[in-house]
Amino acid sequence: MKHSLLPLLALSVLSAWYAGVATAQDAGAPAPVEAAAPAEAPKPAVESPKPVAEAAALTATETWTGPVATMAGADRFQITRDDKAVDVRLYGVDAPETGQPYAEEAKKAVVAALGGGPVRVDVLTTDNLGIAVAMVYAGETNLGGLLVSEGLAWYDDRNAAGDRELKKLNAQAIAGGKGLWADAAPLAPWDYRRSHGGEQFSYSLKPKEEPKPEVKEEEKKAEEEPKVLSAKGEQEYRDNFTIPKDAKLPEGVNETTLLMKHMPRIEMDAAGKPLGFTASNISEIPYAKELGFQDGDIISNVNGIQVTDMAQIMSMAPQFKDVKEFNVTVIRGGKPLTRTIRVP
């Protein structure tokens, strides 16, 4: 593992993210489905799909079957139901927009998976544009899972934040440098739409409640601390840390397992604005404790660069390739802490 990746965000889970990317680098109007160019179907991402409720702890409001009439994109279709065309958006994914790299490859993969047959539609909810959001299956293939696993769509963590299966498939695609993840910093479709005046979609899903482990009183108080910075300003605490010269991941730990276990993500405030990067169970990440990090920490700034989204984070790797010192700002309990991390 390259030492410059470890302090990038001072969490080895993110260094794993970048190591996977580095490894990979080294080694319009709806159109009729029939008009799309044929392509060899990639191996289905979900050989034996789980029921909707089991796969994502969600419940379908209705289920029906019909042929795909037209495609507006790899993740947006018109599917015929009772002689009427119904607009459907794939749940949990966001595919490249027309004009972006891999947009055509993504559509061809879907067309190949369809094979001219009907699809099963498990409707979960409706988005802000009035489009049905659903899990769509072509035979035994979950189309959303197929796109994410082949690196032909982003896992939409803004609207499907609790979907562990899609997170896992996305992490594996990134670590393997598949599809669009072969690029150092692919432009997310929501950023593309924003810069081109496109419509943004959103939806809300209520997962089934699962029993939560008992939380100790002191941990509960820590969790209740606000994750926003006060407009009045707060005292900054500073610490210095040096990464060991021989720092590396423990035996048996690799990039993919770290990504799947710790689920790196962007933390948002109550208004939906990005606070910075965080991950699950930070204290269990190799070297995190040694570098002074704790569960619940949010990394908001690295060497003066505000952390706002995952695509931007990935682009930092080559930028910081030969940097030996990193000033990292962490939000802990609503207060900023600045720590300096040095590499040999």
C-alpha positions as CSV (number, residue, x, y, z in Angstrom):
1,M,0.0,0.0,0.0
2,K,1.4,3.4,-0.9
3,H,2.1,5.5,2.1
4,S,0.8,8.6,0.5
5,L,-2.7,7.1,0.4
6,L,-2.9,6.4,4.2
7,P,-2.9,10.0,5.3
8,L,-5.0,11.3,2.5
9,L,-8.0,11.2,4.7
10,A,-6.1,9.6,7.6
11,L,-8.2,6.5,7.5
12,S,-6.8,3.4,5.9
13,V,-10.3,2.5,4.7
14,L,-10.0,5.3,2.2
15,S,-6.4,4.4,1.4
16,A,-7.9,1.1,0.4
17,W,-10.4,2.8,-1.8
18,Y,-7.6,4.6,-3.6
19,A,-5.4,1.5,-3.8
20,G,-8.2,-0.3,-5.6
21,V,-8.5,2.6,-8.1
22,A,-4.8,2.8,-8.6
23,T,-4.6,-1.0,-9.2
24,A,-7.3,-0.8,-11.8
25,Q,-5.5,2.1,-13.6
26,D,-2.3,0.2,-13.8
27,A,-3.1,-3.4,-14.8
28,G,-31.8,12.9,-24.7
29,A,-35.4,11.6,-25.9
30,P,-36.4,8.0,-25.1
31,A,-35.4,5.6,-27.8
32,P,-37.1,2.3,-28.6
33,V,-35.3,-0.6,-27.0
34,E,-35.1,-2.4,-30.3
35,A,-33.0,0.4,-31.8
36,A,-30.2,-0.2,-29.2
37,A,-27.1,-2.0,-30.5
38,P,-26.8,-5.6,-29.4
39,A,-24.2,-6.5,-26.8
40,E,-23.0,-9.6,-25.0
41,A,-24.7,-9.8,-21.7
42,P,-22.3,-9.5,-18.8
43,K,-22.5,-12.1,-16.0
44,P,-25.6,-11.2,-13.9
45,A,-24.8,-9.4,-10.7
46,V,-27.6,-11.2,-8.8
47,E,-27.8,-14.9,-9.8
48,S,-30.6,-15.7,-7.4
49,P,-32.1,-12.3,-6.3
50,K,-33.4,-12.1,-2.8
51,P,-37.0,-11.0,-2.3
52,V,-37.3,-7.2,-2.1
53,A,-38.0,-7.2,1.6
54,E,-35.0,-9.4,2.3
55,A,-32.6,-7.7,0.0
56,A,-33.0,-4.1,1.2
57,A,-35.4,-4.4,4.2
58,L,-38.1,-2.8,2.0
59,T,-41.6,-3.7,1.0
60,A,-43.0,-3.4,-2.5
61,T,-46.2,-1.5,-2.8
62,E,-47.2,-3.4,-6.0
63,T,-45.7,-6.0,-8.3
64,W,-46.4,-6.5,-12.0
65,T,-44.9,-7.8,-15.2
66,G,-44.6,-6.3,-18.7
67,P,-42.3,-5.6,-21.7
68,V,-39.9,-2.6,-21.8
69,A,-41.3,-0.2,-24.5
70,T,-38.6,2.5,-24.5
71,M,-35.4,3.5,-22.6
72,A,-34.6,7.1,-21.6
73,G,-31.4,5.8,-20.1
74,A,-29.9,2.6,-18.5
75,D,-31.8,3.3,-15.3
76,R,-35.1,4.8,-16.7
77,F,-37.7,3.0,-18.8
78,Q,-41.3,3.0,-20.0
79,I,-42.7,-0.4,-19.2
80,T,-46.1,-1.5,-20.6
81,R,-48.8,-2.4,-18.1
82,D,-52.3,-3.1,-19.2
83,D,-51.6,-1.5,-22.6
84,K,-50.3,1.7,-20.9
85,A,-46.7,2.9,-20.8
86,V,-45.5,3.5,-17.2
87,D,-42.4,5.5,-16.4
88,V,-40.1,3.5,-14.1
89,R,-36.8,4.4,-12.5
90,L,-34.4,1.7,-11.2
91,Y,-34.1,1.8,-7.4
92,G,-30.8,2.6,-5.8
93,V,-28.8,3.4,-8.9
94,D,-27.9,6.5,-10.9
95,A,-26.5,5.7,-14.4
96,P,-24.5,8.0,-16.6
97,E,-26.5,10.6,-18.5
98,T,-26.6,10.7,-22.3
99,G,-23.3,12.3,-23.4
100,Q,-21.3,11.0,-20.4
101,P,-18.7,8.2,-20.7
102,Y,-20.2,4.7,-20.3
103,A,-23.8,5.9,-20.9
104,E,-24.1,3.8,-24.1
105,E,-22.3,0.8,-22.6
106,A,-24.7,0.9,-19.7
107,K,-27.8,0.9,-22.0
108,K,-26.3,-1.9,-24.1
109,A,-25.8,-4.0,-21.0
110,V,-29.4,-3.6,-20.0
111,V,-30.7,-4.4,-23.5
112,A,-28.6,-7.5,-23.5
113,A,-29.9,-8.6,-20.1
114,L,-33.5,-8.0,-21.3
115,G,-33.1,-10.4,-24.2
116,G,-36.4,-9.2,-25.6
117,G,-38.5,-10.6,-22.8
118,P,-40.7,-9.1,-20.1
119,V,-39.5,-7.8,-16.8
120,R,-40.9,-8.0,-13.2
121,V,-41.4,-4.7,-11.6
122,D,-41.4,-4.4,-7.8
123,V,-42.6,-0.8,-7.1
124,L,-41.2,0.7,-3.9
125,T,-42.2,4.4,-4.1
126,T,-42.6,7.4,-6.4
127,D,-39.9,10.1,-6.8
128,N,-40.4,13.9,-6.7
129,L,-41.0,13.9,-10.5
130,G,-43.8,11.4,-10.3
131,I,-41.8,8.5,-11.6
132,A,-42.3,5.0,-10.1
133,V,-39.1,3.8,-8.3
134,A,-38.7,0.0,-8.5
135,M,-36.5,-3.0,-8.5
136,V,-36.7,-4.4,-12.0
137,Y,-35.8,-8.0,-12.8
138,A,-35.1,-9.5,-16.2
139,G,-35.5,-13.2,-15.5
140,E,-33.2,-13.8,-12.5
141,T,-31.2,-10.6,-13.0
142,N,-31.7,-7.5,-10.9
143,L,-31.0,-4.7,-13.4
144,G,-29.9,-2.2,-10.8
145,G,-27.5,-4.7,-9.2
146,L,-26.2,-5.6,-12.7
147,L,-25.3,-2.0,-13.5
148,V,-23.6,-1.3,-10.2
149,S,-21.6,-4.5,-10.1
150,E,-20.3,-4.0,-13.7
151,G,-19.3,-0.4,-12.9
152,L,-21.9,1.0,-15.3
153,A,-23.8,3.1,-12.7
154,W,-23.3,4.7,-9.3
155,Y,-24.8,3.4,-6.1
156,D,-27.3,6.1,-5.3
157,D,-26.5,6.6,-1.6
158,R,-28.5,9.8,-1.4
159,N,-31.8,8.1,-2.0
160,A,-31.0,4.5,-0.9
161,A,-28.6,5.1,1.9
162,G,-29.4,1.9,3.8
163,D,-29.0,-0.7,1.0
164,R,-26.1,-2.9,2.1
165,E,-26.2,-5.1,-1.0
166,L,-25.8,-2.2,-3.4
167,K,-23.0,-0.7,-1.2
168,K,-21.2,-4.1,-1.4
169,L,-21.6,-4.3,-5.2
170,N,-20.4,-0.8,-5.6
171,A,-17.4,-1.3,-3.4
172,Q,-16.4,-4.4,-5.3
173,A,-16.7,-2.6,-8.7
174,I,-14.5,0.3,-7.4
175,A,-11.9,-2.1,-6.0
176,G,-11.9,-4.0,-9.3
177,G,-11.7,-0.9,-11.4
178,K,-14.7,-2.0,-13.5
179,G,-16.4,0.2,-16.1
180,L,-16.4,3.9,-15.2
181,W,-14.3,3.2,-12.1
182,A,-11.3,2.7,-14.5
183,D,-11.2,6.5,-14.6
184,A,-9.4,8.3,-11.8
185,A,-12.4,10.6,-11.1
186,P,-15.6,9.9,-13.1
187,L,-18.1,12.7,-13.0
188,A,-21.2,11.7,-11.1
189,P,-24.5,12.0,-13.1
190,W,-26.1,14.3,-10.5
191,D,-23.2,16.7,-10.9
192,Y,-23.5,16.4,-14.7
193,R,-27.2,17.2,-14.5
194,R,-26.5,20.1,-12.2
195,S,-24.0,21.6,-14.7
196,H,-26.3,21.0,-17.7
197,G,-29.5,22.2,-16.1
198,G,-31.0,18.7,-15.9
199,E,-33.7,17.7,-13.4
200,Q,-32.6,16.1,-10.1
201,F,-34.7,13.3,-8.7
202,S,-35.2,12.3,-5.1
203,Y,-37.3,9.8,-3.1
204,S,-37.7,8.5,0.4
205,L,-38.0,4.9,1.6
206,K,-38.8,3.6,5.0
207,P,-36.9,0.4,5.8
208,K,-38.2,-2.1,8.2
209,E,-37.2,-1.4,11.8
210,E,-34.5,-3.8,13.0
211,P,-33.7,-4.4,16.7
212,K,-30.9,-2.1,17.8
213,P,-28.2,-3.2,20.3
214,E,-28.3,-1.6,23.7
215,V,-26.2,1.6,23.8
216,K,-24.4,2.6,26.9
217,E,-25.3,5.9,28.5
218,E,-22.0,7.6,27.7
219,E,-22.1,6.4,24.0
220,K,-25.7,7.7,23.7
221,K,-24.6,11.1,24.9
222,A,-21.8,11.2,22.4
223,E,-24.2,10.2,19.6
224,E,-26.6,13.0,20.5
225,E,-23.9,15.6,20.1
226,P,-24.8,17.8,17.0
227,K,-22.7,17.1,13.9
228,V,-22.7,20.7,12.8
229,L,-20.3,23.5,13.4
230,S,-21.5,26.5,15.4
231,A,-21.7,29.8,13.5
232,K,-20.2,31.4,16.6
233,G,-17.0,29.4,16.2
234,E,-15.5,26.8,18.4
235,Q,-12.1,26.3,19.8
236,E,-9.8,24.2,17.6
237,Y,-7.7,21.3,19.1
238,R,-4.5,20.3,17.5
239,D,-2.6,17.1,17.6
240,N,0.4,15.7,15.6
241,F,0.8,12.2,14.5
242,T,3.4,10.3,12.4
243,I,2.6,7.3,10.3
244,P,5.1,4.4,11.0
245,K,7.6,3.9,8.2
246,D,6.5,0.2,7.7
247,A,2.7,0.9,7.9
248,K,0.6,-1.6,5.9
249,L,-2.7,-3.4,6.2
250,P,-2.7,-6.4,8.6
251,E,-2.5,-9.9,7.1
252,G,-5.9,-11.0,5.8
253,V,-7.3,-7.4,5.4
254,N,-7.7,-6.1,1.9
255,E,-9.3,-3.1,0.2
256,T,-12.6,-4.8,-0.6
257,T,-13.2,-6.1,2.9
258,L,-12.5,-2.7,4.4
259,L,-14.9,-1.0,2.0
260,M,-17.7,-3.5,2.7
261,K,-17.2,-3.5,6.4
262,H,-16.8,0.3,7.0
263,M,-19.0,1.7,4.3
264,P,-17.3,5.0,3.6
265,R,-19.8,7.8,2.9
266,I,-20.4,11.6,3.0
267,E,-22.1,12.9,6.1
268,M,-24.8,15.5,5.6
269,D,-26.2,18.2,7.9
270,A,-29.9,18.7,8.6
271,A,-30.2,21.0,5.5
272,G,-28.6,18.3,3.2
273,K,-25.2,20.1,2.9
274,P,-22.1,17.9,3.1
275,L,-20.2,18.0,6.3
276,G,-17.4,15.7,5.2
277,F,-16.3,12.1,5.0
278,T,-17.1,9.4,7.6
279,A,-17.2,5.6,7.9
280,S,-18.8,3.0,10.2
281,N,-16.8,1.7,13.2
282,I,-13.8,3.9,12.6
283,S,-12.0,2.7,15.7
284,E,-11.8,-0.8,14.1
285,I,-10.0,0.4,11.0
286,P,-6.3,-0.4,11.0
287,Y,-4.2,2.5,12.4
288,A,-7.2,4.7,13.0
289,K,-6.7,4.7,16.8
290,E,-2.9,5.3,16.4
291,L,-3.8,8.4,14.3
292,G,-6.2,9.7,17.0
293,F,-9.5,8.9,15.2
294,Q,-12.7,7.8,17.0
295,D,-16.1,6.4,16.0
296,G,-18.3,9.2,14.7
297,D,-15.5,11.4,13.5
298,I,-16.2,13.4,10.3
299,I,-13.2,14.4,8.1
300,S,-14.2,17.8,6.7
301,N,-11.0,19.2,5.3
302,V,-7.6,17.9,4.0
303,N,-4.8,20.4,3.3
304,G,-7.3,23.2,2.8
305,I,-9.6,21.2,0.5
306,Q,-13.2,20.8,1.8
307,V,-14.5,17.2,1.5
308,T,-17.9,17.3,-0.2
309,D,-18.4,14.1,-2.3
310,M,-16.8,10.7,-3.0
311,A,-15.9,11.5,-6.6
312,Q,-13.9,14.5,-5.4
313,I,-12.2,12.4,-2.7
314,M,-11.0,10.0,-5.3
315,S,-9.5,12.7,-7.4
316,M,-7.3,13.8,-4.4
317,A,-5.2,10.7,-4.7
318,P,-3.0,11.7,-7.6
319,Q,-3.0,15.3,-6.3
320,F,-1.4,14.3,-3.0
321,K,0.9,11.6,-4.4
322,D,4.2,13.0,-3.2
323,V,2.9,15.1,-0.2
324,K,4.6,14.3,3.1
325,E,2.5,16.3,5.5
326,F,-1.3,16.5,5.8
327,N,-3.4,18.9,7.9
328,V,-6.7,17.1,8.5
329,T,-9.7,18.8,10.1
330,V,-12.1,16.5,11.9
331,I,-15.6,17.3,13.3
332,R,-16.1,15.6,16.6
333,G,-19.1,16.3,18.7
334,G,-19.7,19.5,16.7
335,K,-16.2,20.8,17.3
336,P,-13.4,21.0,14.8
337,L,-10.1,19.3,15.6
338,T,-7.1,19.8,13.4
339,R,-4.4,17.1,13.3
340,T,-1.1,17.0,11.4
341,I,-0.2,13.7,9.9
342,R,3.4,13.1,8.6
343,V,4.6,10.3,6.4
344,P,8.2,9.1,6.1
